[in-house]
Amino acid sequence: MRIHTLDLRFIGIPGLIASYLVESDGEFALIETGPGSTLKTLREAIRAAGVDESAIKKVFVTHIHLDHAGAAGWFAQNGATIYCHPNAARHLIDPSKLMESARMVYGDQMDALWGEMLPAPAEHVVSLQDNERVKFGEVEIIAWDTPGHARHHHAFIIDDACFTGDVAGMRLENSRYLSVTSAPPQFDPVAYSQSIDRLLAANFKALYLTHFGRVDDVQWHLTTYRQRVNEVYERVAADFRAGISVEENRRRYALAEHEIATKAGVSEELWRKGEGANVTSMCADGVRLYCEKGR
């Protein structure tokens, strides 16, 4: 088996969103497609790896957020089968509600950031239950239900490697700063911790992050990330109980995360780069929303 990390160069910046081209016994699969806006870059990267897009018959998306599955419909319309969480399937088949919600958030920036999400033909969308397996070449790809970032989230397992989507957060350029992926509307720190514990117990040799790349210090990463999830929740929850405003919550969140990143050795350039993939204001909103729901 060979795994190719494909850099989608989101918003023209390397190292923000990855797609993974997996080869096994002459078969090819894609894990994550990235947004519609980077489809051209993705297709070029596939061809640069010596593979024609038509050879990709299986596409796995961890969840239906646009930075992970925005280009899935294109592959489905060209004959690939899309594998996803049961709660994600309907949004792949009819992405209109998802796109409408995103357009309300991003406004005039929507097209430049995310591009178009094409509907996937229903016959090309397959829902996977927890622990369900898909034969691929000489290996099996196993779906793990891993909520916390989103309730419709899968991690995908191949042998001793885990493709984490957003359940293991964002870590750019192998820095020591782990950014919690907590954008609205489904952040849940309890489910998040349980999902991370599940990954920890598996003793994977490597993690493949969508944001971004292969991680080899797996136990440190997951242990630290579990702490980070609880840390951001406890911080925002305390501020919420104190009655701070939405804008003040965003400001405090960004300041606190910037300080943590700086202490971890992150440069200003890398910090700004990280804001392109996991915006602190949205992360603050996601944690606050959980507090507002009173759960």
N, C-alpha and C positions, 0 to 999 in steps of 0.2 A: 504494500500500500504506500502511496505517495500523497502528501498533502502540500498543495501550493497555496501560499498566502497571496491573495490578490488585493492590491491597494487600490481603492476606488477613488482616491484623491478628491474626496468630498470638499466642495467649495474651493477646489484647486489646491488643497493642502494635503500633503502626504501623511499617512499614519493616523487617520481619524476613523475610517470605516473599512473593515476588511470583509471580504468574501473568501470562502475556502473552496478550492477545487480539489476534490478527492478522487484519486485513481486507484482502482483495484481490479486486477485481472482483466484489464482491457475495458472496463466500464468506468464511466465518469459521473460524478454527482457534484452538486453545488450545495454548500451550506451557507445560507444568507445570500441575498441578492443585492442588498443596499437599495437606495432610492431610485426612482425612475430617472432622476436628474443625472445619475452616474452610469446609466445603462450602457452608453457608448463606451465609456472607459472600461467597464466590466467586460464587455464583449471583446474589446481590444486586448485586455489582459488574458482572457481565455485563449484567444488565438496566439498570443505571445508565448503561452505555455505549450503550444503545439497541439491544441485541441480545437476542433470545430464546434461551435455552439450546438449544432444539431446532434452531436454525440452525447450531450447531457440529457439524460432521460429522467433523472431524479433530482428534485430540488427540495431542500429542507429549510424551512424558515422557523426560527425560534419563537417569534411572535409577530404581530402584524403592524407594529410601529413602522413608520415610513422609512426610517434609516436601516431597517432590517429586511423588509419584505416589499418595498415599493415597486420593485421591478419583477416581482414573481409572476404577475399576470402575463408579461411578455413571454416568459419561458413557457407558461401553460398554453398560451395561444400558438406557440410553435411546437407543441407536442410533448413537452415535459410533464411529469406528474409532480404536483406540489404536495409535500407532506407537512402537516401542521397540527397544532393543538385543536381539539374539537370545538373550542369556543372561538377559534380564529377563522374557521372555514368560511363562514357566511360573509365575512368581510373581504376575503380574497375573491369570492364569487361576485359580490357586489360591493365594491369599495366606495360607493358614492357617499355614504354616511361618514365614513372615515375621512374622506377627502374634504367633505364639507366642514367637519369639525376642525381639521387642520387649517383650512383656509380662514376660518374665523380667528384662529390664533396667529397665523403668519401673514395674513393680509396680502399686500402687494409683493411680499418676498416669497410667497408660496411656490410659484413656478420655478424660480431660480434655485431655491433650496431643494425642493423635492421632486419637481417634474410631474409627470403623469403616472398614475397607477392604473394600469389596464385591468379590466375584469378577467378573472380566470374562469374558463369553462368548467362547469360543475363536475363534469366527468373526469377532469384532470386534477381535482382536489381530493386528497385522502386525509381524513382525520386519524390521528394516532392516539391511542390511549396510553396511560402511564405504563412503562415497561414493554410496550409493543415494539416489535423488531421488524426491520426491513432488510431483506437479503440484498447485498450489494457486492458483486464480484465475489471475493473470497472472505468477505467480512460481513458483519451485521451492524446496522445502525440502530441504536436503541433510543427511544424517546423517554425522557424523564420529565414528569410534571414538576415544574420548579417555580411556583408562584412567589410573589414578593415585589418584584418590579411590575409585573402584570399578572392577572389571574389566568391568562391564556398563554403562558410561557412554557416552552420546552427547552431543556438542554439536550444535546444529542451526544451519545456515547459511541465511540468506536474503540474497541479493545481498552487500552489504558489512557485514552485521550478523551477529553470532554470539550465540546464546543458550547460555550457558556451563554451566548447571547448577551443578555444584560444581568444575569443572576450573579455574576462575579464582578460586576462593576466595570469601570473604565480605568485603564492604566496605560499611559502613553510613554513610548520610548523606554520601557522597562524601568521607569522611575520608581521611587519609594512612596509616591503619593497615589492613593487609591481614591478615585472620585465615585461617590455613591450615585448610581443611576436611579433617580426617584421622581422623574417627571410624572405629572398627573396622567390618569386619575386613579390608579390602582395600587400605589405604594402601600405596602403592609409590612411593618417591621417584624411582626411575629412570624408570618409566613416566610418572609425573606430569611430570617435566621434558621428556620427549619430547613429550607432549601439548601442553604450554605452548609449546614451540618450534614446533610445527605451527601453533598459533594466531598466534604472533608472525610467522611467515613469510607469513601470509595478508594482513597489513596491513589488518585490518578497520577500518572507520570507527567502529564502536560495538560495545560488548559489552553484553549484557543479562543481568545477574546475577540468579539466583533470590534471593540474599541480598546486596545488594538494589538493583535499578534499573539504569538506563542509565549506562554509563561511556564517556566520550569521550576521555580521555587513555589510549588503548589501549596504546600502546607502553610508556609508563611503568608502567602497571598490570601488564602481563604480565611485563615484565622484572623488576620488583620482586617480583612474586609467585613467579617462578621462584627468586629468591634466598631468599625466605621459606620455600619448601618445603625447600630444601636446608639452610637454617639450623635449622629445627626438627628435622629428621632428625639432623643432625650433633650437635646439643645433646643430644637424647635418647639417641642411640647412645653418646655419651661417658659419660653417666650410667649407662646400662645396663651398659657394660663395667666401670664402677666398682662395680657390684653394689648399686645403690640399690633400695629396695623400690618396689612399685607405688604406694603412697600417697605416698612421697617424690617419685617421678617426677611425680605429679599436682601436688603442691605446688610443685615447682620450675618445672614448665611454666607454671602459672598466674602465678607471680611474674614469670617472665621475660617472658611475653606482656603482662602488665599494665604492666611497665616500658617495653616497646617501644611499647605503645599510648599511654601517657602522654607519652612523648617525641615522639610523632607528633601530639600535641595533642588526644587523645581525653579527653573529660571522664569523670568517674566515672559519671555517668548513662548516657552512651553505652556505656561499658565494660560496665555491668550489663545494658544492653539487648542487647549482643552475646552475652553469656553465655546469653541466652534462645534464640539461634539456633544457636550453635556452641560448646557447652560445653567449656571447656578440659580438664576431667578426661577427657572422652571422646576429645578430640583427642590428649591425652597417651597414653591407652591404645592408640589406633590406631597411633601411631608406635612405641610400645614393642612391640606385637604383631609388627610387621614385623621389629624387632630380634631378638625371641625366635625367630622362624622362621629366623633366620640367613641371610637372603637379601640 
